[in-house]
Amino acid sequence: MDLIKLKETLDSLNLPTFRYRQIIKNYYSGRYLNFDQMTDLSLDLRQKLSESLNLLSVSEKNIVGDDSTQKVLLELSDGQKIESVFMDYDDWLTACVSSQVGCSLGCHFCATGKMGFKRNLTPEEIVDQILYWNQKIYPKYIGRVVFMGMGEPFLNWDNVLTAINIINSKDGLNIGARKISISTAGVADKIIEFADLDTQINLAVSLHSADQKIRESFMPIAKKYSLSQLKNSCNYYVGKTNRQLFFEYALMDINTNQNDAKLLIDFINSNRLFFLNLIPLNTVEGGMTPASPSQQKAFINYLDQSRIEYSLRRSFGQNFAAACGQLITSK
């Protein structure tokens, strides 16, 4: 919802300020699909709000899913479209949100990168993805948020940070900082800026290779920010925050031989707060080739022999293109 327009509308009606707070509370609760359902407001006010404002800045165009995962195609006010994903991990409910329409980075394994960059999302468009899911699952609610949808969050950082402040605020969605995660392809200078915020928000970095030339071959951003620059910014982050930093590593045929494993072990072991998340590659049209079962087994066995700590991440929604790297609304 356009909160500035809401304030202007209420001011034009000479309504007291507590009405603004009341409507904001209703808005962030995720209980209401429209203003008509806000029965703590007068019928006349509900009608006026319905005429001048939309409750959400996103509208559902299509939704697919299964018992654990749902993916929605959302349309924005200008007709642009984004995708957002809901995941039920049993112990918690997670929203994977987008920060941009498309993406400018063009990572070869990612469907979103094939769209190119359309525009940044506003803070309202980011927050409203979570409110959309809260409306769907009420009286349950989203407890965790991951910025792992469409776009590079650090390339829309001002709007993403404003959205995070709303998500984290007790007067907003009241989701704790430790239950919010940012994923970046490796924008090194923004990692340093993020560290200086001294926040408890989690940070994940898409590494995918500890070999500079291999990483450059499928992640163009690696040409701008080298592995050494990336490692320096990551060391700065953990030194500043004393928080664990997660590195995502998709298992492909190009990055899973013994030398790849050795370089990865050396990279992760260089700092006690670096942690590795392995991800079976989710295939996309025209993308990279997943590691074969034998390649994956040999790679993981080599990691096990080194006694490096890692997790093999559980993927959701591959059957309907809702998994990491598969979000796309146009080509």
Phi, psi and omega per residue, in radians:
M1 nan 2.496 3.092
D2 -1.365 1.747 -3.031
L3 -1.228 -0.507 3.088
I4 -1.173 -0.761 3.119
K5 -1.149 -0.632 3.065
L6 -1.028 -0.825 -3.140
K7 -1.084 -0.754 3.130
E8 -1.106 -0.685 3.131
T9 -1.116 -0.794 -3.132
L10 -1.173 -0.653 3.099
D11 -1.122 -0.669 -3.137
S12 -1.166 -0.414 3.114
L13 -1.645 0.067 3.136
N14 0.973 0.715 -3.135
L15 -1.602 2.610 -3.129
P16 -1.160 2.746 -3.053
T17 -1.131 -0.444 -3.119
F18 -1.131 -0.420 3.095
R19 -1.138 -0.672 3.100
Y20 -1.059 -0.847 -3.141
R21 -1.084 -0.668 -3.138
Q22 -1.113 -0.795 -3.124
I23 -1.186 -0.695 3.097
I24 -1.056 -0.751 3.121
K25 -1.066 -0.777 3.099
N26 -1.070 -0.757 -3.104
Y27 -1.040 -0.877 -3.084
Y28 -1.306 -0.260 -3.126
S29 -1.179 -0.447 -3.105
G30 1.288 0.183 -3.087
R31 -1.460 -0.379 -2.913
Y32 -1.973 2.403 3.085
L33 -1.577 -0.344 -3.135
N34 -2.813 2.998 -3.114
F35 -1.188 -0.497 -3.120
D36 -1.060 -0.469 -3.125
Q37 -1.387 -0.174 -3.139
M38 -1.465 1.373 -3.024
T39 -1.299 -0.067 3.023
D40 -1.432 0.005 3.036
L41 -1.878 2.702 3.117
S42 -1.166 2.689 3.129
L43 -1.041 -0.705 -3.137
D44 -1.094 -0.746 3.140
L45 -1.179 -0.712 3.117
R46 -1.040 -0.716 3.125
Q47 -1.135 -0.761 -3.141
K48 -1.120 -0.708 3.117
L49 -1.144 -0.719 3.141
S50 -1.101 -0.576 -3.122
E51 -1.302 -0.498 -2.994
S52 -1.942 -0.270 -3.026
L53 -2.398 2.657 2.913
N54 -1.751 2.425 -3.130
L55 -1.159 -0.726 3.080
L56 -2.076 2.653 3.115
S57 -1.566 0.051 3.126
V58 -2.200 2.605 3.095
S59 -2.355 2.473 -3.074
E60 -1.274 2.279 3.065
K61 -1.905 -0.605 -3.140
N62 -2.833 2.550 3.120
I63 -2.448 2.392 3.107
V64 -2.341 2.805 3.109
G65 2.894 -3.037 3.064
D66 -2.418 -2.814 -3.054
D67 -1.159 -0.480 -3.048
S68 -1.830 -0.380 -2.996
T69 -2.473 2.448 3.002
Q70 -2.346 2.472 3.079
K71 -2.131 2.327 -3.131
V72 -2.093 2.458 2.961
L73 -1.660 2.102 -3.090
L74 -1.966 2.423 3.070
E75 -1.804 2.391 3.120
L76 -1.650 3.006 -3.020
S77 -1.097 -0.428 -3.137
D78 -1.678 0.155 3.125
G79 1.586 -0.200 3.057
Q80 -1.160 2.739 -3.075
K81 -2.250 2.590 3.090
I82 -2.385 2.911 3.019
E83 -2.095 2.574 3.094
S84 -2.425 2.635 -3.019
V85 -2.231 2.430 3.051
F86 -1.929 2.309 -3.132
M87 -2.247 2.279 3.120
D88 -1.814 1.842 -3.137
Y89 -1.639 0.327 -3.088
D90 1.266 -1.045 -3.101
D91 -1.433 -0.325 3.101
W92 -2.714 2.788 -3.131
L93 -1.979 2.255 -3.002
T94 -2.130 2.418 2.982
A95 -1.889 2.209 3.004
C96 -1.698 1.986 -3.004
V97 -1.916 2.672 3.071
S98 -1.636 2.642 3.127
S99 -2.039 -0.244 3.129
Q100 -2.495 2.752 2.926
V101 -1.519 1.880 -3.027
G102 1.381 -2.896 -3.133
C103 -2.783 2.520 -3.091
S104 -1.613 -0.104 -2.953
L105 -1.460 -0.459 3.011
G106 1.127 0.599 3.059
C107 -1.068 2.338 -2.949
H108 -1.211 -0.358 -3.116
F109 -1.615 0.024 -2.977
C110 -2.011 2.204 -3.141
A111 -1.150 -0.641 -3.105
T112 -1.035 -0.679 -3.137
G113 -1.086 -0.426 3.132
K114 -1.305 -0.256 3.077
M115 -1.317 -0.453 -2.914
G116 1.355 3.139 -3.106
F117 -1.712 2.248 3.113
K118 -1.765 -1.013 3.073
R119 -2.967 2.911 3.037
N120 -1.367 2.650 2.994
L121 -1.497 2.598 3.041
T122 -1.371 2.863 3.061
P123 -0.976 -0.701 -3.129
E124 -1.098 -0.710 -3.127
E125 -1.187 -0.501 3.072
I126 -1.293 -0.890 -3.116
V127 -1.101 -0.663 -3.064
D128 -1.192 -0.322 3.012
Q129 -1.121 -0.685 3.122
I130 -1.242 -0.746 3.114
L131 -1.103 -0.618 3.072
Y132 -1.008 -0.832 -3.131
W133 -1.177 -0.665 3.105
N134 -1.064 -0.668 3.078
Q135 -1.102 -0.666 -3.109
K136 -1.178 -0.676 -2.970
I137 -1.848 0.056 -3.127
Y138 -0.922 2.372 0.250
P139 -1.532 0.064 2.974
K140 -1.310 2.971 -3.122
Y141 -2.655 2.750 3.101
I142 -1.142 2.249 3.135
G143 -1.891 -0.281 3.137
R144 -2.441 2.574 -3.116
V145 -2.277 2.277 3.064
V146 -2.122 2.233 3.053
F147 -1.531 1.255 -3.114
M148 -2.231 0.300 3.107
G149 -1.508 -2.548 -3.100
M150 -1.225 2.359 3.036
G151 1.744 2.879 3.065
E152 -1.790 1.903 -3.059
P153 -0.967 -0.631 -3.082
F154 -1.286 -0.211 3.064
L155 -1.622 0.055 2.995
N156 -2.378 0.757 -2.864
W157 -1.161 -0.710 -3.108
D158 -1.040 -0.798 3.139
N159 -1.226 -0.675 3.108
V160 -1.110 -0.743 -3.131
L161 -1.147 -0.701 3.066
T162 -1.056 -0.754 3.112
A163 -1.098 -0.740 -3.141
I164 -1.073 -0.713 3.128
N165 -1.071 -0.646 3.083
I166 -1.224 -0.760 3.141
I167 -1.057 -0.682 -3.072
N168 -1.451 -0.438 -3.026
S169 -1.157 2.500 3.050
K170 -1.123 -0.462 3.094
D171 -1.543 -0.023 3.099
G172 -1.912 -2.050 -3.111
L173 -1.662 -0.172 3.010
N174 0.978 0.758 3.054
I175 -1.750 2.187 -3.052
G176 -1.071 2.605 -3.102
A177 -1.013 -0.645 -3.112
R178 -1.243 -0.148 3.110
K179 -1.837 0.257 3.080
I180 -2.070 2.334 -3.131
S181 -2.247 2.372 3.056
I182 -1.867 2.338 3.059
S183 -2.027 2.292 -3.138
T184 -2.228 2.589 3.057
A185 -1.348 -0.093 3.073
G186 2.057 0.763 3.093
V187 -1.398 1.605 -2.892
A188 -1.023 -0.780 -3.090
D189 -1.161 -0.568 3.113
K190 -1.290 -0.485 3.051
I191 -1.100 -0.706 3.095
I192 -1.148 -0.769 3.098
E193 -1.058 -0.719 3.117
F194 -1.107 -0.744 3.125
A195 -1.044 -0.655 -3.104
D196 -1.211 -0.247 3.063
L197 -1.239 -0.331 -3.137
D198 0.967 0.830 -3.123
T199 -1.777 2.868 3.092
Q200 -1.741 0.194 3.061
I201 -1.160 2.411 -3.123
N202 -1.302 2.612 3.108
L203 -2.195 2.290 3.057
A204 -2.147 2.446 -3.123
V205 -2.077 2.246 3.071
S206 -1.357 1.776 -3.083
L207 -1.600 -1.155 2.995
H208 1.190 -0.216 2.949
S209 -2.955 2.465 3.049
A210 -1.785 0.285 3.045
D211 -1.916 2.114 -3.031
Q212 -0.990 -0.834 -3.083
K213 -1.159 -0.712 3.127
I214 -1.156 -0.761 -3.134
R215 -1.082 -0.736 3.103
E216 -1.061 -0.553 -3.030
S217 -1.172 -0.420 3.128
F218 -2.268 -0.014 3.045
M219 -2.266 1.623 -3.097
P220 -0.957 -0.478 -3.136
I221 -1.086 -0.409 -3.137
A222 -1.143 -0.345 3.091
K223 -1.317 -0.492 3.110
K224 -1.506 -0.720 3.138
Y225 -2.087 1.816 -3.091
S226 -1.200 2.922 3.094
L227 -1.050 -0.655 3.131
S228 -1.158 -0.699 3.066
Q229 -1.125 -0.734 3.135
L230 -1.097 -0.797 -3.139
K231 -1.102 -0.717 3.119
N232 -1.049 -0.755 -3.139
S233 -1.184 -0.619 3.129
C234 -1.230 -0.675 3.050
N235 -1.099 -0.684 3.085
Y236 -1.073 -0.750 -3.120
Y237 -1.043 -0.898 -3.092
V238 -1.229 -0.557 3.079
G239 -1.154 -0.653 -3.120
K240 -1.326 -0.688 -2.990
T241 -1.806 -0.357 -3.032
N242 0.986 0.583 3.132
R243 -1.982 2.607 3.101
Q244 -1.130 2.479 3.126
L245 -2.060 2.255 -3.038
F246 -1.734 2.327 3.100
F247 -1.972 2.143 3.136
E248 -1.551 2.381 -3.097
Y249 -2.424 1.803 3.113
A250 -1.396 2.313 -3.047
L251 -1.472 1.888 -3.110
M252 -2.108 2.928 3.099
D253 -1.203 -0.350 -3.044
I254 -1.558 -0.195 -3.010
N255 -2.304 0.440 -3.037
T256 -2.256 0.469 3.022
N257 -1.542 -3.141 -3.048
Q258 -1.137 -0.637 3.114
N259 -1.180 -0.669 3.068
D260 -1.033 -0.743 -3.135
A261 -1.120 -0.741 -3.137
K262 -1.093 -0.797 3.131
L263 -1.099 -0.679 3.137
L264 -1.154 -0.757 3.119
I265 -1.047 -0.790 3.132
D266 -1.075 -0.702 -3.134
F267 -1.131 -0.886 -3.073
I268 -1.190 -0.681 -3.107
N269 -1.303 -0.102 -3.116
S270 -1.262 -0.230 3.110
N271 -2.570 2.289 -3.057
R272 -1.140 -0.291 -3.124
L273 -1.738 0.084 3.034
F274 -1.444 2.335 3.130
F275 -2.303 2.473 -3.024
L276 -1.815 2.248 2.984
N277 -1.953 1.998 3.051
L278 -1.517 2.433 -3.110
I279 -2.320 2.101 2.974
P280 -1.012 2.273 -3.062
L281 -1.093 2.260 3.025
N282 -1.562 2.068 -3.014
T283 -1.293 2.549 3.044
V284 -2.338 2.732 -3.130
E285 -1.059 2.202 3.128
G286 1.303 0.236 -3.076
G287 -1.671 -2.708 -3.092
M288 -1.471 2.880 -3.129
T289 -1.677 2.245 3.138
P290 -1.142 2.694 3.003
A291 -1.099 2.455 3.078
S292 -1.205 2.830 3.093
P293 -0.946 -0.696 -3.137
S294 -1.218 -0.694 3.078
Q295 -1.082 -0.801 -3.111
Q296 -1.093 -0.766 -3.124
K297 -1.107 -0.790 -3.125
A298 -1.126 -0.707 -3.138
F299 -1.101 -0.830 -3.113
I300 -1.175 -0.659 3.083
N301 -1.050 -0.695 3.129
Y302 -1.144 -0.705 3.085
L303 -1.096 -0.730 -3.133
D304 -1.088 -0.681 3.138
Q305 -1.124 -0.505 3.141
S306 -1.432 -0.197 -3.121
R307 1.105 0.487 3.056
I308 -1.282 2.504 3.103
E309 -1.474 2.323 3.122
Y310 -2.740 2.920 2.971
S311 -2.187 2.596 3.017
L312 -1.796 1.846 -2.934
R313 -1.262 2.438 3.078
R314 -1.390 2.273 -3.127
S315 -1.773 2.554 3.125
F316 -2.106 2.505 2.885
G317 1.360 0.341 -3.135
Q318 -1.085 -0.568 -3.051
N319 -1.150 -0.361 3.122
F320 -2.283 0.619 3.024
A321 0.926 0.810 3.110
A322 -1.972 0.022 -3.081
A323 -1.485 3.023 -3.093
C324 -0.950 2.261 3.088
G325 1.505 -0.049 -3.038
Q326 -1.801 -0.037 -3.068
L327 -1.348 2.249 -3.133
I328 -2.789 2.501 3.104
T329 -2.097 -0.241 3.078
S330 -2.877 2.881 -3.140
K331 -2.062 nan nan
